């Protein structure tokens, strides 16, 4: 009730993560920013997960901060058990990421880094907790596994598919990798921190808010 008290109409834009991001080329970035600009004028208000998204929008002409509300993501911390880990990495480093299998999550970047480590004699494995959402991906088929095989890293990479017990996989890992190119307010980072993991994240909006807090 209080959240919507300043809105005179019913069109509200829920922005889980605005579509412009730093990894885009100039034209794609400009078009994505233009789309968000249009959403701003076509709706009575925007509810965003990211303060940085709002700050960027408010630097545009004729954009008022009064039409934005920031509601950050949250998790049920009772599901996640924080404990101190033994970080001597013997018999190896166990890496984990959480999310749907789409290119913008950057999981292949991690696999390539894993190959770099292997070539230097560093033992590490990587678990991706997630799967495909067929109705939202623009890539056909099991593209991730295909690329993992092409890189010769199938022996070090595991994909769980969608699970209901993410916390189980976090508790068996050492390091969480948040490799996304774009996020709103990434819940996976909250889950990793709540499990006592070392968290390594890309320098993007949303992740910066969490990693700096």
Buried (B, 14 or more C-beta within 10 A) or exposed (E): EEEEEEBEEEEBBEBBBBBBBEEBEEEEBEEBBEEBBEBBEEBBBBBBBBBBBBBBBBEEEEBEEEBBBBEBBEBEEEEBEEEEBEEEBEEEBBBBBBBBBBBBBBBBBBBEBBBEBBEEEEEBBBBBBBBBEEEEBEEEEEBBEEBBEEBEBEEBBBBBEEEEEBBEBBBEBBBBBBBBBBBBBBBBBBBBBBBBBBBBBBEBBBBBBBBEE
